[in-house]
């Protein structure tokens, strides 16, 4: 269904205000006398954009459900004149236009709201950069990212989405490689950029096919014409004739390839853990709350394609569930606090795609928003911990921070409960809804349909949820409980040398020194720049960070607690009607091409839903949390964890090494490509360039030869003739005296010779 659009004159300010902040700080930030001016433009532009977004969101809520769309067209971007599409030739103008509707409005609130809090956090976290001339550049990049992300979500057509899509990819490269003087940061930035380009190739093929079939890239036009196209008997493109469903499946799979890259799904997830090389605010903004959800937004926006593409949905479900489980297991054996959260992000993105693959677009998108709250809180909280611990990221060198950093600790604990799916925190409502929709796809028409993809996906999802509860409790126990191990209080020998020095860990495995957010500083005094003390020889641990850092963490943790009630499930509402049910699902329902088939849920006995819900939140997740608590908190020496590692060393080594996926890519793809590229370079240098250079050298030799022939033979012959003429003319010139007597004498002499000759003859 297509909603009516209401015009607006100031909608364009929402994305362009951060762009103005980028221009001001990017062009003149180095010359500004005070970094407070940089803060004013960076935070002010995003803050005003958030207020303007909130204003339009309130306006949107006041419109009828079927007409919740505000539109503004600024100019004609370019004109696709005479393009040949399925219906023949068409003239189509692509507008630079913005669309504020039920989905883009929520995403804009997320981008500007979370963006402002992360900007605020950055003013404290990046305090060390204020004096070395890089601070303005960092804030300018953050503003440019917000501008690109807002273009992605507010764009009224696919080209506008693609502009933002590529923009956030560029900003990700710039921010991940912010400390470009460090090799690992530069490599991580390039890895993110190249991996995303692989996905973008599939995305581009997908939207080229959309234009060829529909003759339009406008969302409203596409929504209005998809039914007519879906009922065609066959579609012929590029000489291939197939059913509309076949083409929809192809488009859906191509678009999902793009989502794999941007939203870090197997096999294109490898860039996101390495992206921790950037400053922690980058991890929170780009790799937890906004950019990595671009693929989810795209699939929800293009839901009219996917509901007509069952194979594409099955592919999304399969890869989503596999990612949710595999990435969750990778987080079990990591010691870098940011790496744990990085693999957690990959896993949670897998859960979101599970919801999309099950046809539950609202459930998948709701997990986007709850995840943004608790994961941004966790990432920013980890940044506070890292800063307070003098840029230490190894959790084995932390501990006991709950009493030293109570606000940060409580915020991260609440966010951990949310991501673990504990009732009544937000993660319970969003994650449980996804798992339930996947289970419904298996249990249909009043009977179990057998071991189908939905059943396998549900099992993988449940295992992934258990792993999530385990590694988050492990993170909390290692970081905030026990004694602080960074100041010498380590009776059990748990702390290890800093990863930055490349030492091996307690189990003999080398540390991964990538991703250390140390700002390039090593002097102990730098911790004071954040308003906390570095550990000293007397055992004094870190203290709580400044309000600019703990306030955003606390606000996001508070949202992680209450946000779930915006999509309070109908099943709970029947027995505990404390808030209206399914507000979010009903809010975005006008955007959906068709609601999931009613029979998915109408034949499932309520007892099954209540039983699975109780099992997940009262047994499954708490059991995993208690196991981690028992291994890492109750046992202060971690002897149980060490015993498990000693019993299963190979399993530990594989999980700790992330299944050697990066090493496999390096050996199977990257190195062969490098060698092949080197061979191509050699061929280009010695053959292609050799032929060209050889031709140039031969030409020079031939030209030299021709020059010699011209100079010594041609010019020599000419000069010889000239010399002969000159010498001969000299002789005859002697005869030309100009005296009449001489001429008369010569004539007389000639007469005598002639007469003598006649006499002889």
SVG drawing of the C-alpha trace seen along z (x, -y; Angstrom):
<svg xmlns="http://www.w3.org/2000/svg" viewBox="-6 -46 102 80">
<polyline fill="none" stroke="black" stroke-width="0.4" points="0.0,0.0 1.2,-3.5 0.8,-6.3 -0.1,-9.8 2.8,-12.2 2.6,-15.5 4.9,-18.2 7.5,-19.9 9.8,-22.9 12.4,-22.1 12.9,-18.4 16.2,-18.8 17.7,-20.5 17.7,-17.1 20.5,-15.6 22.2,-18.9 22.7,-20.3 25.4,-17.7 26.8,-18.3 27.2,-22.0 28.9,-21.0 31.3,-18.8 32.1,-21.6 32.7,-24.2 34.9,-21.9 36.6,-20.2 37.5,-23.4 38.3,-25.7 38.7,-23.4 42.5,-23.6 42.3,-27.4 39.8,-27.6 41.4,-28.9 39.4,-26.6 38.2,-23.0 35.0,-24.2 34.0,-25.9 34.5,-22.5 32.3,-20.9 29.7,-23.6 29.3,-23.0 29.7,-19.2 27.3,-18.6 25.0,-21.5 24.4,-20.4 23.5,-16.9 21.5,-18.1 19.3,-20.5 18.9,-17.8 17.6,-15.5 15.1,-18.1 13.9,-18.7 13.5,-15.0 11.5,-14.8 9.3,-17.6 8.5,-15.8 8.0,-12.5 5.4,-14.1 3.8,-15.6 3.9,-12.1 2.2,-10.5 -0.7,-13.0 -1.5,-11.9 -3.8,-9.0 -2.1,-5.6 -2.4,-5.2 -1.0,-8.7 2.0,-8.9 4.6,-10.2 6.2,-13.6 8.0,-14.3 10.3,-17.0 11.9,-17.1 14.8,-19.5 15.9,-19.2 16.3,-16.8 19.5,-14.9 19.8,-13.6 17.5,-12.5 17.5,-9.0 16.2,-9.8 15.2,-7.1 16.2,-4.2 15.0,-0.9 13.1,1.0 10.6,3.9 7.8,1.8 9.9,0.2 11.6,-3.2 11.0,-5.5 12.1,-8.9 12.7,-9.0 14.0,-11.8 15.7,-10.8 15.0,-13.4 17.1,-14.5 14.2,-14.0 13.5,-13.0 10.8,-10.8 10.0,-10.9 7.6,-8.0 7.0,-5.4 10.3,-3.6 12.7,-6.4 11.4,-8.6 12.3,-5.9 15.7,-5.4 16.3,-9.2 15.5,-9.4 18.0,-6.6 20.8,-8.1 20.5,-11.7 19.7,-10.6 22.4,-8.0 24.7,-10.2 24.3,-13.1 25.0,-11.0 28.1,-9.5 29.3,-12.9 29.0,-14.0 30.9,-10.9 33.6,-11.7 34.2,-15.1 35.5,-13.3 37.0,-10.2 39.0,-12.0 40.3,-14.6 43.9,-13.6 43.4,-14.6 42.5,-18.2 46.1,-19.2 47.6,-17.4 45.5,-18.9 43.4,-15.8 40.4,-16.4 38.6,-18.7 39.1,-16.0 37.6,-13.3 34.5,-15.4 34.2,-16.4 34.2,-12.7 31.5,-11.9 29.3,-14.7 29.9,-13.5 28.9,-10.0 25.6,-11.3 24.9,-13.2 25.5,-10.0 23.4,-7.8 20.5,-10.3 20.7,-10.4 20.5,-6.6 17.4,-6.3 15.6,-9.5 16.2,-9.2 13.0,-8.8 14.5,-6.5 17.1,-3.8 19.6,-6.1 19.5,-8.3 19.8,-5.2 22.9,-4.1 24.4,-7.6 24.2,-7.3 25.2,-3.6 28.5,-4.5 28.9,-7.6 28.8,-5.6 31.3,-3.2 33.7,-6.0 33.2,-7.4 33.8,-4.0 37.1,-3.8 38.1,-7.2 37.1,-6.6 38.4,-3.0 41.7,-4.2 41.7,-7.4 45.1,-6.5 46.4,-5.8 50.0,-6.1 49.6,-2.7 49.8,0.1 47.0,2.2 44.6,-0.7 45.4,-1.4 45.0,2.2 41.7,2.5 40.3,-0.5 41.3,0.9 39.8,4.3 36.5,2.7 36.5,0.7 37.3,3.7 34.9,6.1 32.1,3.6 32.9,3.1 32.4,6.8 28.9,6.6 28.1,3.4 28.7,5.1 25.7,7.4 23.6,4.5 24.2,2.6 23.1,5.5 20.0,5.8 18.9,2.2 19.8,2.2 17.4,5.2 14.8,3.3 15.0,0.4 14.9,2.7 11.8,4.5 9.8,1.6 11.2,-1.4 11.5,-3.4 13.5,-3.7 11.0,-5.6 9.7,-3.7 6.2,-4.8 6.1,-4.0 7.6,-0.6 5.1,0.2 2.3,-0.7 3.5,1.3 4.8,4.5 1.4,6.2 1.0,5.7 4.5,7.1 4.1,10.0 1.0,11.2 2.8,11.2 3.1,14.7 6.8,14.2 9.5,11.5 12.2,11.4 15.4,9.6 18.8,9.8 17.4,12.7 16.3,14.8 12.6,15.5 11.5,16.5 8.7,16.0 8.4,12.8 9.2,15.0 12.4,16.1 13.5,12.5 12.4,11.4 14.5,14.2 17.5,13.0 17.0,9.4 16.5,10.4 19.7,12.5 21.7,9.7 20.5,7.1 21.3,9.5 24.9,9.7 25.1,6.0 23.5,6.4 26.1,9.1 28.9,6.6 27.4,3.7 25.7,5.6 28.6,8.1 27.1,11.5 29.0,14.7 31.1,14.7 31.6,10.9 31.7,10.3 35.5,10.3 35.9,6.5 33.8,5.6 36.0,7.2 39.0,5.5 37.1,2.2 37.8,2.0 41.1,0.4 39.2,-2.8 38.4,-4.9 35.6,-3.5 33.0,-6.1 33.4,-4.9 32.6,-1.4 29.5,-2.6 28.2,-4.8 29.1,-2.9 29.4,0.7 26.7,1.0 23.9,-1.5 23.7,-2.7 25.8,-1.7 25.7,2.0 21.9,1.8 21.8,0.4 21.2,3.9 18.3,4.4 16.8,1.1 17.2,1.9 15.5,5.3 12.6,3.8 12.3,0.9 12.3,3.4 10.0,5.9 7.7,5.9 10.5,7.7 11.2,10.2 7.6,11.3 7.5,12.3 10.8,14.1 10.6,17.2 14.1,18.5 15.7,15.1 13.9,15.2 15.2,18.7 18.8,17.5 18.4,14.6 17.2,16.9 19.9,19.5 22.8,17.0 21.3,15.0 20.9,18.0 24.4,19.3 25.9,15.9 24.0,15.6 25.4,18.9 29.0,18.9 29.7,15.3 28.3,15.9 30.7,18.8 33.6,16.6 32.9,14.3 33.2,17.0 37.0,17.1 38.0,13.5 39.8,11.4 39.8,8.0 36.7,6.3 36.0,4.6 36.5,7.8 33.9,9.6 31.4,6.8 32.4,6.9 31.5,10.5 28.4,9.9 27.4,7.3 27.9,9.7 25.8,12.3 23.0,9.9 22.9,8.8 22.4,12.4 19.4,12.5 17.9,9.5 18.4,11.2 16.7,14.3 13.6,12.2 13.7,10.8 14.2,14.3 11.1,15.5 9.1,12.7 8.8,10.9 10.1,7.6 8.8,5.7 10.4,8.1 13.8,7.8 13.6,4.0 12.6,3.8 15.7,5.7 17.6,3.1 16.4,0.4 16.8,2.3 20.2,3.5 21.2,-0.1 20.4,-1.1 22.1,1.7 25.1,2.3 25.9,-1.4 25.7,-1.6 28.1,1.4 30.5,0.1 30.6,-3.4 30.9,-1.7 33.8,0.3 35.4,-2.9 35.0,-4.4 36.6,-1.3 39.5,-1.3 40.1,-5.0 40.0,-4.6 42.4,-1.6 44.9,-3.6 43.8,-2.2 44.1,1.4 41.7,3.7 42.5,7.1 39.9,8.1 42.4,10.2 44.1,7.0 40.9,5.5 38.5,6.7 37.0,5.0 35.9,1.9 32.3,2.0 33.3,0.2 35.7,-2.1 33.4,-3.0 29.9,-2.4 27.9,-4.4 29.6,-2.8 29.4,0.7 25.7,0.4 24.9,-0.8 26.8,2.0 25.2,4.6 21.7,3.4 22.7,3.4 24.1,7.0 20.8,8.1 19.1,6.6 21.3,8.3 21.0,11.6 17.2,11.5 16.2,11.3 12.6,10.2 11.6,7.3 14.6,5.8 14.3,4.7 16.4,7.6 13.8,10.1 11.0,8.5 12.9,8.2 14.9,11.4 12.1,13.6 9.8,12.3 12.3,13.2 12.8,16.7 9.1,17.2 8.4,16.1 11.1,18.5 9.5,21.3 6.1,20.4 7.5,21.0 8.2,24.6 4.9,25.2 2.2,24.5 -1.4,25.6 -1.7,27.3 1.2,29.8 4.9,29.9 6.3,29.8 9.4,31.8 13.1,30.9 13.0,27.8 15.2,24.7 13.1,22.9 13.7,25.6 17.5,25.6 17.5,21.8 15.5,21.8 18.0,24.3 20.9,22.2 19.2,19.1 18.7,20.6 22.3,21.8 23.4,18.3 21.2,16.8 22.8,19.0 26.3,18.1 25.3,14.4 24.2,14.7 27.4,16.6 30.0,14.3 28.3,11.1 28.2,12.5 31.8,13.5 32.6,9.9 30.9,8.4 32.5,10.8 36.0,10.4 35.7,6.6 33.7,5.4 34.1,8.1 36.9,9.5 40.0,7.4 41.5,4.9 44.4,6.8 46.0,3.8 47.6,2.4 49.4,5.5 46.5,7.1 46.7,10.4 47.1,13.3 45.9,15.9 48.2,14.8 45.4,13.9 46.8,10.7 48.9,10.9 51.4,8.6 49.8,5.9 48.8,7.1 50.4,4.1 53.7,5.7 52.9,8.8 53.3,11.3 51.6,14.6 48.6,15.2 48.3,17.6 47.5,20.5 50.4,20.0 48.4,18.3 49.7,15.1 47.6,12.0 46.0,10.2 47.5,6.8 45.0,5.3 42.3,3.1 44.0,1.4 42.4,-1.9 45.4,-3.4 45.6,-6.6 49.2,-6.0 50.1,-7.1 52.1,-5.2 52.9,-7.7 51.1,-7.2 50.1,-10.8 47.7,-10.6 45.0,-8.9 44.5,-12.1 43.2,-13.8 40.0,-11.8 39.4,-12.9 40.6,-9.7 43.8,-8.4 46.0,-5.8 46.9,-2.9 49.9,-3.5 52.3,-1.4 50.1,-1.7 47.3,0.2 45.0,-2.8 42.7,-1.7 40.9,-3.9 38.0,-6.2 34.8,-7.0 35.1,-9.0 33.7,-12.5 30.0,-13.1 30.4,-13.7 31.2,-10.0 29.1,-8.3 25.9,-10.3 25.5,-8.9 26.2,-5.4 23.5,-5.8 20.9,-7.2 21.4,-4.4 21.3,-1.8 18.0,-3.3 16.6,-3.0 17.8,0.6 15.7,1.3 12.4,-0.3 12.5,-0.3 11.1,3.2 7.7,2.2 7.1,0.4 6.5,3.8 4.9,5.6 3.8,9.0 0.1,9.7 0.5,13.0 1.8,11.3 -0.8,8.5 -3.6,11.1 -2.4,12.2 -0.5,9.0 -2.0,5.9 0.4,3.3 1.0,1.4 -0.6,1.4 0.5,4.3 2.7,4.3 2.9,0.6 6.0,0.8 4.6,3.5 1.4,1.6 3.4,-1.6 5.3,-0.3 2.5,2.0 1.5,-0.5 5.0,-0.2 4.7,3.6 3.6,4.9 1.8,7.8 1.6,9.0 3.0,12.4 0.3,15.1 -2.2,15.4 -2.0,19.2 1.5,19.0 0.3,18.2 -3.4,19.0 -2.9,22.8 -0.1,22.6 -1.5,23.4 -0.8,20.5 0.7,23.0 3.6,23.6 4.3,19.9 4.2,19.3 6.3,22.4 9.0,21.3 8.9,17.8 9.3,19.0 12.0,21.5 14.1,18.8 13.9,16.1 13.6,18.2 15.8,21.2 17.9,21.0 19.5,17.6 19.8,17.6 21.4,21.0 24.1,19.8 24.6,16.7 24.9,18.7 27.4,21.0 29.6,18.0 29.1,16.6 30.1,19.9 33.3,20.1 34.5,16.5 33.0,14.9 32.4,17.6 35.8,19.1 38.2,16.1 41.1,18.1 39.1,19.2 40.3,22.8 37.1,24.2 37.7,22.2 41.3,23.2 40.4,26.9 37.9,26.7 40.6,25.2 43.1,27.9 40.6,30.6 39.6,29.3 42.7,27.4 42.0,27.8 38.4,26.5 39.7,23.5 42.4,22.8 40.0,22.8 37.4,20.7 40.0,18.2 41.4,18.0 37.9,17.3 38.1,20.7 41.0,19.3 38.6,17.7 40.9,14.7 43.9,17.1 41.9,19.1 40.9,16.0 44.5,14.9 45.8,18.2 42.9,19.1 42.0,15.7 44.2,12.8 47.6,14.3 46.6,15.9 45.1,12.6 48.3,10.8 50.4,13.3 48.2,13.1 48.3,9.3 52.1,9.5 52.2,11.7 49.9,9.3 52.2,6.4 55.2,8.3 53.4,9.1 52.4,5.4 55.9,4.3 58.0,6.7 55.6,7.5 53.1,4.7 55.4,1.9 58.3,3.9 56.7,3.9 55.9,0.2 59.3,-0.7 61.0,1.6 59.1,-0.1 60.2,-3.4 63.8,-2.2 63.7,-0.8 62.2,-4.0 65.0,-6.0 67.6,-3.7 65.9,-3.9 65.6,-7.7 69.3,-7.8 70.2,-5.8 68.0,-7.9 69.6,-11.0 73.1,-9.6 71.9,-8.8 70.3,-12.2 73.3,-13.9 76.2,-12.0 74.7,-10.6 71.9,-12.8 73.3,-16.0 76.8,-14.8 75.8,-14.3 74.2,-17.7 77.3,-19.3 79.5,-17.5 77.6,-18.8 77.7,-22.2 81.5,-21.9 82.0,-20.8 79.9,-23.6 81.8,-26.1 85.2,-24.8 84.2,-24.7 82.7,-28.1 86.0,-29.4 87.8,-28.3 85.3,-29.9 85.1,-32.9 88.8,-33.5 87.9,-33.8 85.3,-36.3 87.7,-39.4 85.3,-42.0 88.0,-43.4 87.1,-43.7 90.7,-43.0 90.7,-39.6 87.4,-38.7 88.7,-39.8 91.9,-37.8 89.9,-34.7 87.7,-35.2 90.8,-35.5 92.3,-32.5 89.1,-30.5 89.1,-31.7 92.7,-30.4 91.8,-27.1 88.8,-26.7 90.8,-27.7 93.6,-25.3 91.1,-22.5 89.5,-23.3 92.9,-23.3 93.8,-20.0 90.5,-18.4"/>
</svg>
